[in-house]
Structures are given as C-alpha cells and as structure tokens.
C-alpha cells in the first residue's frame, strides 16, 4: 500500500516506507519528496486554511511550508514528533509570520469542517450561524488554546503528537485543552443567555 493511500484510508502508514521516502528526499530525490508532498498536502492545507480563511493565502502558505520543508529536510531527524507533526510546526510558524506581516488578528474558518449538506435553507442558515458563533468564541481563546483545539479536533492529533509538535508536555496539552473547552462552554453559554 502506498504511503498516501495508507494515510487517506485511515490506516497507519508503514513507518519504514515513510522513513525511506524521507531519507531519499533528504538525499535530493525529488520524486520521494513529491510523494511526501502528495501525502500531506491536504492536512497542511486544511490546517492553514482553518487559520487564515482565504483559499489564495492558504495555497501560498502551503507552498512556503513545503519549500521550507524541502530546504530543511537534510536536518530532519526522527524524534517523538511524527513527520506530519514536523510539517505542522513549520505550518504554524509560517502562519504566524503571515499574520505578523499581513494582518493584525487571527482568523479561523469553520466552513472547512462543514461536510454536511442540507437541502433545507433554514437548516443551512442555522448551521451557518452556529458555526459563526463557535468561531467567534474560539477567537477569544489564547493562541495556545486555539492551536491545541485545531490540532486535536481538526487534525485529530493525539496528545503525544500535539505535545511533540508544540514542544510541550502531554500534561500541559491536556490542561490547555481542558481550559480551552471550559472557556468555550462559558463563552457559548453566555451567548445563549443573551
């Protein structure tokens, strides 16, 4: 099974295949890097789009992520952080640089998460307003809390992967998530009471 097929189908990709592709790409094999790119493009794109909210910006930033990854691949070393976690760290840094140079505030978009489709216009409108209400609440969280929520619930990272990606302990990630969810409950509850 190819690496992308294993990742897309939800199966864990054979670590040996990924390691071999990384080693070949680090040695300058463009085809191996292209396979890594094809495997992880969608995840990196989704993560960045979720943060920036514009297709054009997300596409540009994803290209920057993979260009930086290509340039730094020779220095990549397997640790507790999986390769995709390493890419997400680069994506996070590229996104932060983008916001520092382009925009004063973070942006989150929930349209990416909307996989449901209703033929009822009222239901679609209600869904839209609910997603916007949640998005506004998430924007009130700290940057660390937004990051943990995005990796945990958008990317479905485990606590160990999040910790390795963000350079924090698993316990710290769990505390950040717990506090973020508590804050969201409070914020969403306050808005319902209004």
FITOR-882279 format. One record per residue: residue in three letters; x, y, z of N, C-alpha, C in turn. Coordinates in steps of 0.05 Angstrom, whole numbers, padded with zeros to 5 digits, always signed. Layout:
N
alaXYZXYZXYZ;...
***
This chain:
194
unk+00017-00023+00000+00000+00000+00000+00018+00025+00000;unk+00012+00043-00017+00028+00068-00019+00023+00085+00006;unk+00042+00102+00012+00040+00119+00036+00015+00136+00036;unk+00009+00150+00014-00015+00167+00013-00041+00150+00017;unk-00042+00127+00003-00066+00110+00006-00069+00101+00035;unk-00047+00095+00048-00049+00086+00076-00059+00109+00093;unk-00049+00134+00089-00057+00156+00105-00086+00164+00099;unk-00093+00165+00073-00120+00173+00066-00141+00153+00075;unk-00134+00127+00073-00153+00107+00081-00156+00104+00111;unk-00140+00119+00126-00142+00118+00155-00124+00097+00168;unk-00110+00082+00151-00091+00062+00162-00065+00076+00169;unk-00051+00066+00188-00025+00077+00195-00006+00069+00173;unk+00007+00090+00162+00027+00084+00141+00050+00069+00152;unk+00061+00051+00138+00084+00037+00148+00107+00057+00153;unk+00117+00057+00177+00137+00076+00185+00162+00073+00167;unk+00168+00048+00160+00192+00043+00144+00190+00057+00117;unk+00166+00056+00104+00162+00069+00079+00165+00099+00081;unk+00153+00111+00102+00156+00140+00106+00185+00147+00111;unk+00199+00132+00128+00227+00137+00134+00244+00135+00109;unk+00238+00115+00092+00253+00112+00067+00249+00136+00049;unk+00224+00145+00047+00218+00168+00030+00232+00193+00040;unk+00232+00196+00067+00245+00220+00079+00275+00219+00073;unk+00287+00195+00076+00316+00192+00071+00322+00198+00042;unk+00306+00187+00024+00311+00192-00005+00307+00221-00012;unk+00286+00234+00000+00281+00262-00006+00304+00279+00005;unk+00314+00272+00029+00336+00287+00041+00361+00285+00025;unk+00364+00263+00010+00387+00259-00007+00383+00273-00034;unk+00360+00286-00038+00356+00302-00063+00337+00289-00082;unk+00324+00267-00075+00305+00253-00093+00279+00268-00094;unk+00274+00283-00116+00250+00299-00118+00225+00282-00119;unk+00226+00259-00131+00203+00241-00133+00194+00232-00105;unk+00213+00227-00087+00207+00219-00060+00193+00242-00045;unk+00204+00266-00049+00192+00289-00036+00164+00294-00047;unk+00161+00290-00073+00134+00294-00085+00114+00275-00073;unk+00122+00251-00067+00104+00231-00054+00097+00241-00026;unk+00117+00252-00011+00111+00263+00016+00092+00287+00013;unk+00097+00304-00006+00080+00327-00012+00051+00318-00017;unk+00048+00299-00035+00021+00289-00042+00007+00277-00018;unk+00023+00264-00001+00011+00251+00022+00001+00271+00042;unk+00016+00292+00047+00009+00310+00069-00002+00337+00061;unk-00004+00342+00035-00013+00368+00026-00041+00375+00038;unk-00060+00357+00036-00087+00363+00045-00088+00370+00075;unk-00073+00356+00091-00073+00361+00120-00060+00389+00126;unk-00038+00395+00113-00026+00421+00117-00044+00443+00107;unk-00056+00439+00083-00074+00459+00072-00097+00464+00091;unk-00110+00443+00100-00133+00445+00118-00126+00461+00143;unk-00103+00454+00155-00094+00467+00179-00090+00497+00174;unk-00077+00504+00152-00071+00532+00146-00097+00547+00139;unk-00113+00535+00122-00138+00548+00114-00156+00553+00138;unk-00156+00535+00156-00172+00538+00181-00163+00563+00196;unk-00137+00569+00194-00126+00593+00208-00130+00619+00193;unk-00125+00618+00166-00124+00643+00151-00150+00650+00137;unk-00166+00630+00130-00193+00635+00119-00195+00642+00090;unk-00173+00644+00076-00175+00651+00047-00160+00631+00031;unk-00172+00621+00010-00160+00600-00006-00133+00609-00017;unk-00132+00633-00028-00108+00642-00041-00085+00644-00021;unk-00090+00654+00003-00070+00656+00024-00061+00628+00033;unk-00080+00610+00036-00074+00583+00045-00056+00569+00025;unk-00063+00571-00001-00047+00558-00022-00019+00569-00022;unk-00016+00595-00020+00011+00607-00019+00027+00598+00005;unk+00014+00597+00028+00028+00589+00053+00035+00559+00052;unk+00018+00543+00041+00025+00514+00039+00050+00511+00022;unk+00052+00526+00000+00076+00524-00017+00101+00533-00001;unk+00098+00553+00016+00120+00562+00032+00128+00540+00052;unk+00108+00527+00064+00114+00505+00083+00130+00483+00070;unk+00121+00474+00046+00135+00452+00033+00163+00461+00022;unk+00165+00486+00014+00191+00496+00006+00210+00496+00029;unk+00201+00506+00052+00218+00506+00076+00225+00477+00084;unk+00205+00459+00082+00210+00431+00090+00231+00419+00071;unk+00229+00425+00045+00248+00414+00026+00276+00424+00032;unk+00279+00450+00039+00305+00461+00045+00316+00450+00071;unk+00299+00444+00091+00308+00435+00117+00308+00405+00121;unk+00300+00391+00100+00297+00362+00103+00323+00348+00110;unk+00345+00358+00101+00371+00346+00108+00377+00347+00138;unk+00364+00366+00152+00368+00368+00181+00346+00354+00197;unk+00326+00344+00183+00304+00330+00198+00315+00304+00210;unk+00307+00300+00235+00314+00276+00249+00289+00265+00263;unk+00285+00239+00260+00261+00227+00272+00264+00229+00302;unk+00243+00239+00315+00242+00241+00344+00214+00231+00352;unk+00204+00239+00375+00177+00232+00382+00157+00246+00364;unk+00165+00267+00351+00147+00282+00333+00145+00267+00306;unk+00122+00260+00297+00119+00247+00271+00125+00267+00249;unk+00131+00258+00225+00138+00276+00203+00116+00296+00199;unk+00091+00288+00200+00069+00307+00196+00068+00328+00218;unk+00076+00321+00242+00079+00340+00264+00100+00361+00258;unk+00122+00351+00246+00144+00369+00238+00133+00389+00217;unk+00118+00379+00198+00106+00396+00178+00087+00416+00190;unk+00071+00407+00210+00052+00425+00223+00066+00447+00239;unk+00089+00440+00250+00105+00461+00264+00114+00482+00245;unk+00124+00473+00221+00131+00493+00200+00107+00509+00192;unk+00084+00495+00188+00059+00509+00181+00051+00530+00202;unk+00053+00522+00227+00047+00541+00248+00065+00566+00247;unk+00091+00562+00243+00110+00584+00242+00105+00601+00218;unk+00099+00589+00195+00094+00604+00170+00068+00621+00174;unk+00048+00609+00187+00023+00623+00191+00027+00647+00210;unk+00042+00643+00231+00048+00665+00249+00062+00687+00235;unk+00082+00681+00218+00096+00701+00203+00077+00716+00184;unk+00059+00701+00172+00039+00713+00154+00022+00734+00170;unk+00012+00726+00193-00004+00745+00208+00012+00769+00218;unk+00036+00765+00225+00053+00787+00234+00058+00807+00211;unk+00060+00797+00187+00067+00815+00165+00042+00825+00150;unk+00020+00810+00151-00004+00817+00135-00028+00827+00151;unk-00033+00815+00174-00058+00821+00188-00053+00822+00218;unk-00068+00839+00231-00064+00842+00260-00078+00821+00276;unk-00098+00806+00266-00113+00787+00282-00113+00759+00270;unk-00117+00739+00286-00120+00712+00277-00148+00709+00264;unk-00149+00690+00245-00175+00684+00233-00179+00654+00234;unk-00203+00646+00239-00210+00617+00239-00234+00614+00221;unk-00235+00594+00205-00257+00589+00187-00268+00561+00192;unk-00293+00559+00196-00305+00533+00201-00318+00521+00177;unk-00319+00535+00155-00330+00524+00130-00316+00499+00122;unk-00290+00497+00128-00275+00473+00121-00286+00449+00135;unk-00297+00452+00159-00307+00430+00174-00335+00421+00166;unk-00349+00437+00150-00376+00432+00144-00378+00411+00121;unk-00380+00386+00129-00382+00365+00109-00411+00357+00105;unk-00429+00368+00120-00457+00361+00117-00470+00380+00096;unk-00491+00370+00084-00506+00386+00065-00535+00381+00070;unk-00550+00403+00074-00578+00400+00078-00592+00415+00055;unk-00614+00403+00045-00629+00417+00024-00647+00438+00036;unk-00650+00438+00062-00668+00457+00076-00652+00483+00080;unk-00661+00505+00067-00647+00530+00070-00646+00540+00099;unk-00668+00536+00114-00668+00544+00142-00647+00529+00158;unk-00645+00503+00153-00625+00487+00168-00597+00496+00161;unk-00592+00502+00135-00565+00511+00127-00559+00538+00140;unk-00578+00555+00141-00574+00582+00154-00569+00578+00184;unk-00584+00561+00197-00579+00556+00225-00551+00545+00230;unk-00543+00526+00212-00516+00514+00214-00495+00536+00211;unk-00499+00553+00191-00480+00575+00187-00477+00593+00211;unk-00500+00601+00223-00499+00618+00246-00486+00604+00270;unk-00491+00579+00273-00479+00564+00295-00449+00561+00292;unk-00440+00556+00268-00411+00555+00263-00398+00582+00268;unk-00411+00603+00260-00400+00630+00264-00399+00637+00294;unk-00419+00628+00309-00420+00632+00338-00396+00618+00351;unk-00391+00593+00342-00369+00578+00353-00342+00590+00345;unk-00340+00599+00320-00316+00612+00310-00309+00636+00327;unk-00330+00653+00332-00325+00677+00348-00316+00670+00376;unk-00327+00649+00388-00318+00640+00414-00289+00631+00414;unk-00282+00615+00394-00254+00605+00392-00234+00629+00388;unk-00242+00649+00374-00225+00672+00370-00218+00686+00397;unk-00234+00681+00417-00229+00693+00443-00210+00677+00461;unk-00203+00653+00451-00183+00636+00465-00155+00647+00461;unk-00137+00639+00478-00109+00646+00474-00098+00631+00449;unk-00075+00640+00439-00063+00627+00416-00057+00598+00421;unk-00046+00591+00444-00041+00563+00451-00066+00547+00451;unk-00087+00558+00463-00112+00543+00464-00124+00539+00436;unk-00122+00559+00419-00132+00556+00391-00116+00534+00377;unk-00089+00534+00381-00072+00515+00369-00079+00486+00377;unk-00082+00482+00403-00089+00456+00413-00116+00447+00403;unk-00135+00464+00403-00162+00457+00393-00161+00450+00364;unk-00146+00465+00348-00143+00459+00319-00130+00432+00315;unk-00108+00427+00328-00094+00402+00324-00110+00378+00334;unk-00123+00382+00357-00138+00359+00369-00164+00353+00354;unk-00179+00373+00347-00206+00368+00336-00207+00371+00306;unk-00189+00386+00294-00189+00389+00265-00171+00368+00252;unk-00147+00365+00263-00128+00346+00252-00128+00319+00266;unk-00143+00316+00288-00146+00291+00302-00119+00280+00312;unk-00102+00299+00320-00076+00291+00332-00082+00280+00360;unk-00065+00261+00368-00066+00251+00396-00050+00271+00413;unk-00053+00267+00440-00039+00286+00458-00009+00285+00455;unk+00002+00261+00450+00031+00258+00447+00040+00273+00422;unk+00025+00271+00400+00032+00285+00375+00030+00315+00379;unk+00010+00325+00392+00007+00353+00397+00030+00363+00414;unk+00036+00349+00435+00058+00357+00453+00084+00359+00438;unk+00090+00339+00422+00115+00339+00406+00115+00362+00386;unk+00092+00367+00373+00090+00388+00353+00094+00416+00366;unk+00082+00420+00389+00083+00446+00402+00106+00449+00422;unk+00121+00428+00426+00143+00430+00445+00134+00432+00474;unk+00112+00419+00480+00101+00419+00507+00098+00391+00518;unk+00092+00388+00543+00088+00361+00554+00059+00353+00548;unk+00054+00327+00548+00027+00317+00544+00008+00328+00566;unk+00018+00329+00591+00001+00340+00612-00006+00369+00607;unk+00013+00384+00597+00008+00412+00591-00013+00415+00569;unk-00011+00398+00549-00030+00399+00527-00058+00392+00537;unk-00060+00372+00555-00086+00365+00566-00098+00388+00583;unk-00081+00402+00598-00090+00425+00614-00100+00447+00595;unk-00084+00453+00574-00092+00474+00555-00119+00467+00543;unk-00122+00442+00534-00147+00434+00522-00170+00436+00542;unk-00166+00427+00566-00187+00428+00586-00196+00457+00591;unk-00176+00474+00594-00183+00503+00599-00196+00515+00575;unk-00187+00508+00551-00200+00518+00527-00229+00510+00525;unk-00234+00484+00531-00262+00474+00529-00279+00487+00551;unk-00268+00490+00575-00283+00504+00596-00290+00532+00587;unk-00270+00546+00576-00275+00574+00567-00296+00575+00545;unk-00294+00556+00526-00314+00555+00505-00342+00550+00516;unk-00344+00532+00535-00371+00527+00547-00382+00552+00559;unk-00364+00566+00573-00373+00591+00586-00381+00612+00566;unk-00364+00616+00546-00370+00636+00525-00395+00629+00510;unk-00398+00604+00503-00422+00596+00487-00447+00597+00505;unk-00444+00591+00530-00467+00592+00549-00475+00621+00553;unk-00456+00639+00555-00462+00668+00559-00477+00679+00535;unk-00469+00670+00511-00482+00680+00487-00510+00669+00484;unk-00515+00644+00494-00542+00633+00493-00560+00647+00512;unk-00549+00657+00535-00565+00670+00555-00575+00698+00546;unk-00560+00709+00526-00567+00736+00517-00592+00737+00501;
***
